[in-house]
Structure formats: C-alpha cells, structure tokens
Amino acid sequence: MILMIIFFYLPIAYMIIFSFNDGKSLTSFTGFSLRWYQHMLESQDMMEALYTTFSVALLATFISTVVGTIAAIGLSKSKKVIRNLMEQVNNLPMMNPEIVTAIGFMLLFITFKVEKGYVTMLLAHIAFCIPYVILSVTVSYTHLRAHETSAHL
C-alpha cells in the first residue's frame, strides 16, 4: 500500500516542487521562484481555463448533489425490487473507468450532433458525479435509520 501511494503521489509532489523552479528544467533545481505562477496569472488563456475548471466543478457538484439526493430519497421510498435494480444500475458507472465513460459521452454527443463545449462538459461531469452522490446519500441514510432503530430498542 505504501509503495502504491508513493507511486501515485511522488510525481505530483515532484511537479509541485519544480513548479517553484526558476529555470525550465525538471531535472535540476536552479532556485526558488514564483515566475511560473506569475506567468500563469498573466496568461488570458490560463485564466479562462482556470475559470472554466472551477465553474464546472462548482456547478457539477451543486447540481449532482441536489439531483443525487432527490434520487436517493426517492429510491429509499421505492419498492425493494425497483430499489435493488436501480442500485445495480447506479453501480455500473462507478465500476467503469472514467475514460471509458468520457469516450462514451463524446460518442453520444457526436452521434446526436451536439456541439461540444462548456455545456456538454458540464453535463458529462454531472453524470459522473450523480452515482457517487446517490451511493453516499443511500449509505448515510441507511446508517442513520439503523442508528435510529437501535436507539429505539
């Protein structure tokens, strides 16, 4: 487990450290500098990308939280057969690698000739997040009900 954590996080730590490098090299640290961050903040393209990143993240989080919570509450009130079926369908995207789902969405948008852009990226991120919200709310609700039941005993 420790080796896996090192394997995944060491490159990230390496890039963070070298983002403060004065030179362009990723092999020799020539001195501490905020030069690359200043360059990023002065770049209009980078700032637009940063804005897009944060706005998609915030909107997708908010929308998927609302939709996923409503879906989980609805499923908790459903018949057991429907609830079990929907839970199985909900688990499919979580077992599927994200890149496969992303390519699937891209092909869906191409098939229906939907112009790719901000809205399609937002819709895809919402669709990525909803199954996790449904699972989290369902598990929390189940634990809460179990706790209430044990408290009444």
N, C-alpha and C positions, 0 to 999 in steps of 0.2 A: 504494500500500500504506500509506503514511504517513497519507494522508487517511482511509482506511478505519479505521485504528487510532484516529485522533483521533475520528472519527465514533462509534465504538463505546465508547471509554473516557472521553471527555470528560464525558459525562453522569454516569458513575459517579464520576469524580473530583469533579465539581461537587456531587453528593449527599453525598459523604464530607465535603467541606469544610463544606457547610451543615448537616451533622448536628451540628457543633460550634457553631452559631449560637445566641446567647442568645434571639433573637426567633423568631417563627413564619414570618417572611418568607424566601422562597427567592430574593429579588432583592437584598436589602440585608443585609450582614453587620453586626450590631449589637454584636458582641462574642463572645469565646470563652467557651464554657460546656459543661459536661457534663450539663446539665439534661435533655436528651432521653434520654441513656443512663441516667440515674438514674430517669427516668420509666419507661423500658422495663424496668429491673430490678425496679421496684416493682409492675409490672403482672403479675398472675397469668396473664392470657390470653397475654401476650407470652412469658412464661417457659415456658408449656406449648407454645406454638408453636415456641420455640427448642429445647426438649427433643425434640419430635416431629421437627423438622428434622434434628437431629444423630443421633437414634437411627435414623431411616430411612436417612440417609446411611451410617452405620457398618454397619448390618445389611445393607443392599443391597450395599455394597462387599464385605463379607466373603463373603456368600453367592454373589454373582455371580462373585467371584474363584475360589472353590472350584469351583462348577459349570462355569464357563467354562474353567478349567484342565483339569478332568477331561474335558470335551467336546473340547478341543483335543488332548489326549493321545490320546483315543480316535480322533479323526479322523486323526491322524498315523499310526495303525496300520491304518486302513481301506484298502479298495481305492481305487484312484485315481478310479474313476467315482463312487463314493459320496462321497469327499472333495471332488471338484470340485462335485458337486451341493450338498452341504451348505455349501460355501464361498459358492456363489451365493445360497443361501437366507439364509445369515448376513449377507451384504452388503445385503440388502433393507432391514432396519430402519435401517442407517446412511445409506442414501441417502434415506430417508423423513424429512420434517421431524418433529421430536419432537411437535409439537402434533397432527399427524395421527395419530400412534401413540397419543398420550394420549386423543384422542377415540375412537379405535378401541377402546381398553381400556374406556373409560367405557361405550360402547355394548355391548360384550361383557358387562360386569358388569350392565348394565340388562337385557339380553336374558335372562340366566340368573338374574335377580332376586337378585344377590349384593349384600348390604348394603355400601354404600360407606363406607370408614373407613380406619383405620390399616393393616389387613392388605391391602386392595386397593391402597392407595398403595404399600406396601412391595413387593407382587408386581409392580406396574407398573414400579417403579424397578429391580427385579432384572431384569425382562425388557428394560428399556432398556440395562442395563449388560452383560449376558452377551455380546451380539455383539461389543462392543469388547474384552472380555477374550479371547474366542476368537481374534479377529484379532491382538491383541497377543502372545498366547502362541504362536500359529502362526508369526507373523513372527519372533519371538525364537528359537523352536525351529529354524526353517529357517536362520536366520543361524548359529546355534550348530552345526548339522550341517554347513553349508557350511564353517565355520571348521575344524571337526574334520577334514573331508575334505581340505581344503587343507593342513592340518598334517601329515597322513599322507603327502602327496605329497612 
